[in-house]
Every structure is written in C-alpha cells, then in structure tokens.
Amino acid sequence: MKLTILGCYAATPRTFTNPTSQILEIKNRLFLIDCGEGTQVQLRRNKIKFSKINHIFISHLHGDHFFGLIGLISTFSLLNRTTDLHVHGPKGIKEIIMLQLRLSNSWTNYDLFFHELDSKESEIIFEDDKVTVKTIPLKHRVYTNGFLFEEKIGERKLNLDAVQNYEIDSCYYQKIKNGKDITLEDGKIIENEQLSFDPIPAKSYAFCSDTVYHEDVITIIKNADVLYHEATFLDSEENLASKTLHCTAKQAATIALKSNVKQLILGHYSTRYENIEMFKEEAITIFPEILLADDGKSFEF
C-alpha cells in the first residue's frame, strides 16, 4: 500500500504548495482522492501514469478539493484515453463537469461515469475482488465524505515443503490456496493449516477530508492501518477551527487515539503557518505515531 501526496494544503495553491489531492496504490489499483487545482501537474511531477487512474473520489464540492477535475478530464481526452473513467462524489458533481464540457463543446472520447453520493450513512461505493471502498460521513459546511479503502483478505500461501512431502498433485494447489482440506488417495484428510500459511494481513487506509471534530467516524475507521486526517489549525486557533468546521492537530490526534489506528498522517494545513513541524509537535502529545503529509511525499505501508 503506497500513498503519494500531490497536495495537502488548505484553501489556495501557492508557489510551492498545492491544495488537496493524493494517489493511493492498493492491491495494484490506483485511486485518485480529491483533485485540487494543479493535480495533473503534480501527477506528472511525481511520474504517475494517467492511464492507470480509473476511479476518482471527490470528498466535497469546495474548490480546493475538485477544481482540478475538469482539467484532468479534458487532458485524458487529449491523450486519446479510451478506458472508462468513474467519478465518485457528492450530488452535483456531474452537473458541474457536464456544464463545463457542454459550454466548451469539449466532449470526452471515453465513457465518463458519475456516481453521485447523498447518503448521510456510511455505504460501500466501490468493490471488486481485491478492494472495498466505503464512505466516511463527515461534518463540514457542505455535504462531505471521507473514504475508507480496505483490502480483501488474499489467498493462503502454499507450504511447498508440506505439499511435496504428501506428494499432492499441483492440480490441487489452488484448492489449498482457497483454504480447503485435501483428501489423499488412502482416504486420509490433511487439514489446510498443515499445507498452507496464513495470507498477508489485509491493510486499510482511511481518508478524512475537511471536518469539524466528529467522533461519529470512530466506529467506521476503527483499527485502520493508516488514517489521514485534516489538521487545518493548531490548538491556539481552536475557536477558528470550530467556526469554520475544521480540526486542530490535537483533535485529529484524539480521533486517531480513540479509533486505535496504527498511524496518523496530518494534512490540509492552513497556509498561515510557516512550519508544519508544529502540527506534529502538538499532535504527538496525544498520539505517538504521527507522520506529516507534504507535497510530493510518498508513504509505503
């Protein structure tokens, strides 16, 4: 599981900082989460293949989280994309994008699908044989979701020494990987645990975009391997955080602690602060495993 931060600052792009956008690579899937202004430039800068992005998840309709979407969609056409593109986001995202395409007479040469969200309850919005994605309802000034990405448990691993010791034919290997016991020709049953090892533990990543301190998320993200949580302000601006429905670094750390996650990544910093290390210094007093997002930084888990 690899996370690449394309942008992690609040409000507006600046010379050396970008608004929210990130790429999650999980089980060989590449998901784009939010698409702030400048996302496609950051994709090129970080050498991420545009063609591998088939699903985009937009948390909410504030500009610093989706103003880069129309540009990326248009660039896909210029690159002669033919693969389907799926956009998952709040109700209204289709109207916004289609209006821009219609008035500019710029239609895509690939199929563009919108999956609009309006539920205030957590729901599964994407699932295939390896990954499940569900929403994390948040509390902000507009309808907002975070997203929980969960790997599905993979196949068991063959214990080749044991398999060869019992002279089991290779045609039964997949059955063993699927967790089944094997019956030998003499009728003896060999339990699967003797023939295979447990699969690699499934990982999970929780993305909590703009939100006020909101403990309702805890039951959804409980025990996640990694939590990215907005930390727009420091504790000294807690009143401003409450007024604008954002979080402080301490509040993000408290959510991480109560959710029993393994690691917390802070991001969505207000550009009023000159040194993001202050966010870690504040959060680590509550929760020990703190990482700081920054543009262009990658994390492998």
Phi, psi and chi 1 to 4 in degrees:
 res  aa     phi    psi   chi1   chi2   chi3   chi4
   1 MET       -  122.7 -173.1  167.9   71.2      -
   2 LYS  -129.2  134.0 -179.5  179.1  179.2 -179.6
   3 LEU  -117.6  126.7  179.5   69.6      -      -
   4 THR  -115.6  121.7  -58.9      -      -      -
   5 ILE   -86.6  115.3  -54.6  -63.1      -      -
   6 LEU   -88.7  -35.2  -55.9  177.4      -      -
   7 GLY  -158.8  145.9      -      -      -      -
   8 CYS  -150.9   25.9   62.8      -      -      -
   9 TYR  -112.7  153.9  -70.9   80.5      -      -
  10 ALA   -84.2  154.7      -      -      -      -
  11 ALA    74.1  -86.9      -      -      -      -
  12 THR  -124.8  151.3   61.7      -      -      -
  13 PRO   -71.3  147.9   24.0  -31.1      -      -
  14 ARG  -128.1 -175.9  -62.2 -169.2  -57.7  170.0
  15 THR   -55.9  -43.4  -54.2      -      -      -
  16 PHE  -120.7   10.1  -60.1  107.7      -      -
  17 THR  -133.6  151.4   63.8      -      -      -
  18 ASN  -128.3  151.8  -64.3  -85.7      -      -
  19 PRO   -71.3  176.5   23.8  -31.2      -      -
  20 THR   -61.7  128.7  -59.0      -      -      -
  21 SER  -171.6  139.7 -175.1      -      -      -
  22 GLN  -154.8  154.9   52.0 -174.6 -111.4      -
  23 ILE  -113.1  126.6  -73.9  -77.4      -      -
  24 LEU  -109.8  121.8  178.8   67.4      -      -
  25 GLU  -105.0  116.6 -175.8  175.2   -7.2      -
  26 ILE  -144.3  125.6 -179.3  170.4      -      -
  27 LYS    53.1   41.2  -72.5  -75.2 -171.8  179.0
  28 ASN    64.8   15.9  -65.3  -42.3      -      -
  29 ARG  -100.9  146.1  -86.2   71.7  169.6  153.7
  30 LEU  -118.8  112.8 -146.5   63.6      -      -
  31 PHE  -112.9  133.9  -62.8  122.1      -      -
  32 LEU   -96.2  124.2  176.1   62.2      -      -
  33 ILE  -111.9  116.6  -51.5  170.8      -      -
  34 ASP    60.9  159.0  -84.1  -13.4      -      -
  35 CYS  -149.9   65.5 -169.1      -      -      -
  36 GLY   -65.5  168.5      -      -      -      -
  37 GLU   -54.9  133.0 -172.7  176.2  -12.0      -
  38 GLY    91.3    5.4      -      -      -      -
  39 THR   -59.2  -44.9  -68.8      -      -      -
  40 GLN   -68.1  -29.6   59.9  179.1  -47.4      -
  41 VAL   -65.3  -42.9  174.7      -      -      -
  42 GLN   -67.2  -33.7  -73.2  -67.6   89.9      -
  43 LEU   -61.5  -43.1  -73.8  169.4      -      -
  44 ARG   -67.4  -43.5  -67.7 -171.3 -174.3  -79.8
  45 ARG   -60.8  -34.5 -173.6  169.3  -72.2  152.0
  46 ASN   -95.9    9.8  -71.4  -82.7      -      -
  47 LYS    55.5   45.5  -64.3  179.8  172.4   55.4
  48 ILE  -100.6  129.1  -65.7  168.9      -      -
  49 LYS   -71.5  121.4  -70.2 -174.4  177.2 -179.5
  50 PHE   -58.6  -38.4  -76.1   38.5      -      -
  51 SER   -66.2  -18.6   59.3      -      -      -
  52 LYS   -84.6   -6.8  -66.8 -172.7   70.1  176.0
  53 ILE   -90.2  110.9  -60.4  171.5      -      -
  54 ASN  -115.3  -14.2  -62.9  -39.1      -      -
  55 HIS  -135.1  129.3  -70.3  -92.8      -      -
  56 ILE  -120.2  132.5  -59.9  174.1      -      -
  57 PHE  -115.8  119.1  -63.1   85.9      -      -
  58 ILE  -107.4  123.6  -57.9  -63.6      -      -
  59 SER   -74.5  -42.2   61.8      -      -      -
  60 HIS  -164.7  169.2   65.1  -64.0      -      -
  61 LEU   -97.1   42.8  -63.2 -178.2      -      -
  62 HIS   -94.3  139.2  -80.9  163.6      -      -
  63 GLY   -54.4  -35.4      -      -      -      -
  64 ASP   -71.4    2.8   56.3  -27.5      -      -
  65 HIS  -119.2   -7.0  -66.5 -100.0      -      -
  66 PHE  -149.5    2.8   84.6   98.5      -      -
  67 PHE   -63.8  -16.4  -84.8  172.7      -      -
  68 GLY   -86.2   -5.0      -      -      -      -
  69 LEU   -68.5  -46.2 -176.5   56.8      -      -
  70 ILE   -62.9  -37.4 -176.0   59.7      -      -
  71 GLY   -64.2  -42.0      -      -      -      -
  72 LEU   -67.0  -43.0 -174.6   59.0      -      -
  73 ILE   -60.5  -41.8  -73.3  172.6      -      -
  74 SER   -67.1  -40.7  -61.9      -      -      -
  75 THR   -64.0  -38.0  -65.9      -      -      -
  76 PHE   -54.9  -40.3  -80.0  144.7      -      -
  77 SER   -65.9  -43.3  -74.1      -      -      -
  78 LEU   -63.2  -26.6  -66.1  173.9      -      -
  79 LEU   -88.2    8.8  -64.6  175.9      -      -
  80 ASN    60.3   39.6  -63.2  -46.2      -      -
  81 ARG   -61.5  141.4 -179.9 -170.8  178.7  100.4
  82 THR  -121.9  -15.8   57.0      -      -      -
  83 THR   -74.7  144.0  -50.9      -      -      -
  84 ASP   -58.3  146.2  -64.3   -9.1      -      -
  85 LEU  -123.8  130.8 -180.0   65.7      -      -
  86 HIS  -113.9  128.6  -63.4  -97.8      -      -
  87 VAL  -114.1  120.2  177.8      -      -      -
  88 HIS  -108.0  120.4  -51.1 -103.1      -      -
  89 GLY  -169.0  178.2      -      -      -      -
  90 PRO   -61.0  152.8  -21.7   33.6      -      -
  91 LYS   -55.0  129.3 -173.1  174.2 -178.0  179.3
  92 GLY   116.1  -21.2      -      -      -      -
  93 ILE   -64.4  -36.0 -171.8   67.7      -      -
  94 LYS   -65.4  -45.1  179.1  178.2 -179.7  178.6
  95 GLU   -60.1  -42.7  180.0 -178.4   -2.5      -
  96 ILE   -62.2  -48.6  -68.0  170.9      -      -
  97 ILE   -71.3  -44.2  -62.6  -58.7      -      -
  98 MET   -65.2  -34.0  -65.1  -54.1  -68.2      -
  99 LEU   -62.4  -44.4  176.6   64.6      -      -
 100 GLN   -65.3  -41.2  -65.6  176.6   88.5      -
 101 LEU   -65.7  -40.6  -68.8  174.0      -      -
 102 ARG   -68.2  -47.2  178.9  170.5   61.7   83.4
 103 LEU   -71.3  -22.3  -68.0 -178.5      -      -
 104 SER   -96.9    3.0   63.9      -      -      -
 105 ASN    51.1   46.0 -165.0   27.4      -      -
 106 SER  -124.8   90.2  -57.6      -      -      -
 107 TRP   -95.9  151.5  -56.4  104.8      -      -
 108 THR   -79.0  149.6   63.2      -      -      -
 109 ASN   -98.7   21.1   47.6    7.8      -      -
 110 TYR  -137.2  163.3   55.2   89.2      -      -
 111 ASP   -79.1  127.4  -71.4  -27.2      -      -
 112 LEU  -114.2  119.5  179.2   59.2      -      -
 113 PHE  -114.7  134.4  -63.1   94.3      -      -
 114 PHE  -110.9  131.5  -68.0   91.6      -      -
 115 HIS  -117.1   95.3  -53.0  -89.3      -      -
 116 GLU   -86.0  141.8  -65.3 -165.2  -51.9      -
 117 LEU  -115.0  140.2  -50.6  172.7      -      -
 118 ASP  -147.2    1.1   58.3   10.4      -      -
 119 SER   -73.1  141.9  175.1      -      -      -
 120 LYS   -95.3    4.0  -64.9 -177.9  179.0  179.1
 121 GLU  -110.2  151.9  -57.1  -66.2  -32.4      -
 122 SER   -63.8  137.1  179.6      -      -      -
 123 GLU  -147.6  151.8   59.0 -179.9  -16.4      -
 124 ILE   -75.9  126.4  -65.8  174.9      -      -
 125 ILE  -117.0   -8.9   57.5  173.6      -      -
 126 PHE  -154.4  140.7  171.5   82.5      -      -
 127 GLU  -158.2  133.3 -175.9  173.6   15.7      -
 128 ASP  -134.2 -160.3   64.7   10.3      -      -
 129 ASP   -75.8   -8.3   60.3  -28.8      -      -
 130 LYS  -124.3  -23.8  -67.7 -172.0  176.4 -178.2
 131 VAL  -138.4  143.8 -179.9      -      -      -
 132 THR  -122.9  138.2  -60.9      -      -      -
 133 VAL  -123.6  127.5 -176.0      -      -      -
 134 LYS  -128.2  157.2   63.9  177.3   65.3  171.8
 135 THR   -80.7  152.9   55.9      -      -      -
 136 ILE  -120.9   96.7  -53.8  169.9      -      -
 137 PRO   -59.2  128.3  -24.5   35.7      -      -
 138 LEU  -115.6  174.7  -59.5  173.7      -      -
 139 LYS  -123.9  103.4 -171.5  175.4 -179.0 -178.8
 140 HIS  -138.4 -171.4 -166.7   43.8      -      -
 141 ARG   -74.7  -20.3  -59.7 -169.0  -55.9  -84.5
 142 VAL  -130.1  169.0  -63.9      -      -      -
 143 TYR   -56.7  125.0  174.9   76.5      -      -
 144 THR  -142.0  140.1  -54.7      -      -      -
 145 ASN  -127.2  146.0  -75.3  -57.8      -      -
 146 GLY   -95.0 -178.1      -      -      -      -
 147 PHE  -139.4  136.2  -56.4  104.2      -      -
 148 LEU  -110.8  118.2  177.1   64.1      -      -
 149 PHE  -103.0  123.7  -61.4   80.7      -      -
 150 GLU  -128.1  126.4  -63.7  177.6  -67.5      -
 151 GLU   -70.6  147.4  -67.5 -180.0  -15.4      -
 152 LYS   -87.5  148.4  -68.2 -174.6  176.0 -179.8
 153 ILE   -63.4  129.1  -63.4  176.4      -      -
 154 GLY   -83.1 -171.8      -      -      -      -
 155 GLU   -69.0  156.6  -64.2  177.8  -24.2      -
 156 ARG   -71.3  158.9  -63.5 -177.3   65.5   80.7
 157 LYS  -101.2  133.3  -54.7  -61.8  179.5 -177.5
 158 LEU   -64.5  136.3  -78.8  177.7      -      -
 159 ASN   -93.3   90.8 -177.7  -22.2      -      -
 160 LEU   -60.6  -36.2  -72.5  175.5      -      -
 161 ASP   -61.5  -45.1  -70.5  -21.2      -      -
 162 ALA   -67.6  -42.9      -      -      -      -
 163 VAL   -60.5  -44.9  168.6      -      -      -
 164 GLN   -70.0  -32.6  -68.1  170.2    2.2      -
 165 ASN   -62.6  -37.2 -177.3   55.3      -      -
 166 TYR   -88.7    1.5  -74.1  107.4      -      -
 167 GLU    53.0   47.3  -62.2 -178.0  -11.7      -
 168 ILE   -84.2  130.3  -63.9  173.3      -      -
 169 ASP   -64.3  146.1 -167.7  -82.0      -      -
 170 SER   -63.1  -18.7   60.5      -      -      -
 171 CYS   -66.0  -15.2   67.2      -      -      -
 172 TYR   -97.5   -0.1  -66.5  104.7      -      -
 173 TYR   -60.9  -43.6  -75.0    2.9      -      -
 174 GLN   -64.7  -36.7 -171.5   58.1   52.5      -
 175 LYS   -60.9  -40.6 -176.8  178.0  179.8 -179.6
 176 ILE   -66.2  -44.1  -64.2  170.7      -      -
 177 LYS   -58.7  -30.7  -69.4  179.7 -178.7  179.8
 178 ASN   -80.7    0.9  -68.6  -19.8      -      -
 179 GLY    92.9   12.5      -      -      -      -
 180 LYS   -89.7  149.0  -55.1  -63.4 -176.7 -178.9
 181 ASP   -75.8  161.9  -61.8  -24.1      -      -
 182 ILE  -121.1  134.9  -64.0  -64.2      -      -
 183 THR  -103.2  120.6  -57.8      -      -      -
 184 LEU   -75.7  169.7  -58.0 -179.3      -      -
 185 GLU   -61.7  -28.0  -69.2 -176.0    1.6      -
 186 ASP   -85.7    4.9   61.0    4.1      -      -
 187 GLY    92.5   -5.1      -      -      -      -
 188 LYS   -72.5  133.0 -177.8  179.7 -179.7 -179.3
 189 ILE   -97.2  126.0  -62.6  175.1      -      -
 190 ILE  -104.1  118.2  -51.2  -59.9      -      -
 191 GLU   -67.8  146.7  -66.1 -177.2   -7.5      -
 192 ASN   -57.7  -35.6 -174.4  -90.6      -      -
 193 GLU   -61.5  -23.0  -72.1   76.1    9.1      -
 194 GLN   -82.6  -14.1  -61.3  179.8   47.4      -
 195 LEU  -112.8   -7.3  -57.9  172.5      -      -
 196 SER  -149.1  164.3   64.9      -      -      -
 197 PHE  -108.7  155.9  -58.4  109.5      -      -
 198 ASP   -57.8  146.4  -69.8  -20.9      -      -
 199 PRO   -68.9  162.2   25.6  -33.6      -      -
 200 ILE   -59.6  131.9  -63.0  171.7      -      -
 201 PRO   -56.2  137.9  -24.5   34.3      -      -
 202 ALA   -70.5  141.9      -      -      -      -
 203 LYS  -104.4  161.3  -61.7 -177.5 -176.6   68.8
 204 SER  -143.1  147.6   57.5      -      -      -
 205 TYR  -132.9  125.8  171.7   68.9      -      -
 206 ALA  -110.9  127.0      -      -      -      -
 207 PHE  -111.2  113.6  170.1   82.7      -      -
 208 CYS  -111.5  102.8  -76.3      -      -      -
 209 SER   -75.5 -157.6  174.3      -      -      -
 210 ASP   -55.9  126.6  -61.1   17.6      -      -
 211 THR  -166.5  149.0 -177.0      -      -      -
 212 VAL   -75.0  166.7   73.8      -      -      -
 213 TYR   -55.2  121.4 -179.3   79.8      -      -
 214 HIS  -145.5   97.3 -171.3   48.0      -      -
 215 GLU   -73.0   -8.3  -69.3 -166.5   -9.1      -
 216 ASP   -62.4  -22.5  -72.7    2.6      -      -
 217 VAL   -73.1  -18.5  -52.3      -      -      -
 218 ILE   -59.3  -44.2  -67.7  172.9      -      -
 219 THR   -66.3  -26.3   56.0      -      -      -
 220 ILE   -79.9  -40.4  -57.2  170.8      -      -
 221 ILE   -98.9    6.8   66.9  173.9      -      -
 222 LYS   -49.3  129.1 -165.1   78.6  172.3  177.4
 223 ASN    67.5   17.6  -59.5  -39.9      -      -
 224 ALA   -62.4  149.0      -      -      -      -
 225 ASP   -68.2  -41.8  -71.7  -82.0      -      -
 226 VAL  -138.0  135.2 -174.9      -      -      -
 227 LEU  -121.8  123.4  166.7   63.7      -      -
 228 TYR   -99.0  122.6  174.2   97.9      -      -
 229 HIS  -132.8  134.8 -161.6  -71.4      -      -
 230 GLU   -59.4  141.7   78.2  118.3  -73.8      -
 231 ALA  -142.9   74.7      -      -      -      -
 232 THR   -67.5  -35.9  -51.6      -      -      -
 233 PHE  -126.2  163.7  -61.2  103.8      -      -
 234 LEU   -90.1  168.7  -65.2  175.4      -      -
 235 ASP   -60.3  -27.6 -164.1   50.4      -      -
 236 SER   -65.2  -19.9   54.8      -      -      -
 237 GLU  -110.6   32.0  -78.6   75.1   46.0      -
 238 GLU   -58.9  -36.9 -176.6  178.5   -3.9      -
 239 ASN   -62.9  -39.2  -72.0  -21.6      -      -
 240 LEU   -68.9  -36.9 -174.9   56.2      -      -
 241 ALA   -61.6  -44.8      -      -      -      -
 242 SER   -64.0  -40.4  178.8      -      -      -
 243 LYS   -66.6  -38.7  179.8  179.6  178.6 -179.1
 244 THR   -96.0    3.3   58.4      -      -      -
 245 LEU    59.4   52.7  -61.7 -171.2      -      -
 246 HIS  -125.0 -179.3  -78.3  -65.5      -      -
 247 CYS  -118.8  158.7  -88.6      -      -      -
 248 THR   -96.7  167.0   67.5      -      -      -
 249 ALA   -60.3  -40.2      -      -      -      -
 250 LYS   -63.7  -40.3  -85.6 -171.0  176.8 -179.4
 251 GLN   -66.2  -40.8  -70.4  171.6  -25.5      -
 252 ALA   -61.2  -41.8      -      -      -      -
 253 ALA   -65.2  -35.5      -      -      -      -
 254 THR   -65.4  -41.4  -58.8      -      -      -
 255 ILE   -61.1  -44.0  -68.8  -67.6      -      -
 256 ALA   -60.9  -43.3      -      -      -      -
 257 LEU   -63.6  -47.8 -179.2   67.5      -      -
 258 LYS   -71.0  -21.7  -68.3 -173.9  175.2 -176.8
 259 SER   -89.9   -8.0  -57.8      -      -      -
 260 ASN    58.1   37.8 -164.8   38.7      -      -
 261 VAL   -76.9  161.9  -58.7      -      -      -
 262 LYS   -82.9  -39.2  -66.8 -177.9  176.7   65.4
 263 GLN  -141.4  147.5  -70.3 -177.2  -58.5      -
 264 LEU  -120.1  128.2  169.5   63.9      -      -
 265 ILE  -108.6  124.1  -58.3  175.9      -      -
 266 LEU   -92.5  147.1  -61.0  176.3      -      -
 267 GLY  -165.1 -170.8      -      -      -      -
 268 HIS    61.9   44.9 -159.9  -95.3      -      -
 269 TYR   -72.4  139.9  -41.4  110.5      -      -
 270 SER   -65.5  139.7  168.9      -      -      -
 271 THR   -77.6    4.9   52.5      -      -      -
 272 ARG   -71.9  -18.6   70.6 -179.1   56.8 -142.0
 273 TYR   -97.0  134.4  -55.7  105.6      -      -
 274 GLU   -86.5  -20.2  -65.8 -176.8    0.1      -
 275 ASN  -134.2  111.3 -176.7    3.9      -      -
 276 ILE   -72.9  -13.0   63.3  173.0      -      -
 277 GLU   -59.2  -24.2  -74.1  -66.6  -29.9      -
 278 MET   -62.7  -30.4  -65.8 -173.9  -66.7      -
 279 PHE   -67.7  -41.3  -71.2   86.3      -      -
 280 LYS   -66.9  -43.2 -177.8  174.8 -177.2  178.0
 281 GLU   -58.8  -37.2  -68.3  170.0    3.6      -
 282 GLU   -75.7  -44.7 -177.9  171.5  -69.6      -
 283 ALA   -70.9  -32.0      -      -      -      -
 284 ILE   -69.8  -13.7 -153.1  167.2      -      -
 285 THR   -72.5  -15.7   62.7      -      -      -
 286 ILE  -108.2  -43.1  -55.8  -66.3      -      -
 287 PHE  -136.4  130.2 -175.8   78.1      -      -
 288 PRO   -78.4  -32.1   27.2  -34.7      -      -
 289 GLU   -93.8   82.3  -62.5  -61.6  -34.7      -
 290 ILE  -111.1  131.4  -58.0  -68.3      -      -
 291 LEU  -121.4  149.2  -61.7  170.3      -      -
 292 LEU  -107.4  123.5  -68.4  176.4      -      -
 293 ALA   -70.8  150.2      -      -      -      -
 294 ASP  -158.3  153.2 -152.9   -3.6      -      -
 295 ASP   -58.2  127.6  -64.7    3.9      -      -
 296 GLY    87.6   -5.6      -      -      -      -
 297 LYS   -83.4  139.5 -176.9 -177.9  -80.7 -171.0
 298 SER  -117.2  146.7  -68.9      -      -      -
 299 PHE  -126.4  131.8  -56.0   94.3      -      -
 300 GLU  -114.7  133.3  -67.4 -162.5   35.2      -
 301 PHE  -123.5      -  -54.5   99.0      -      -
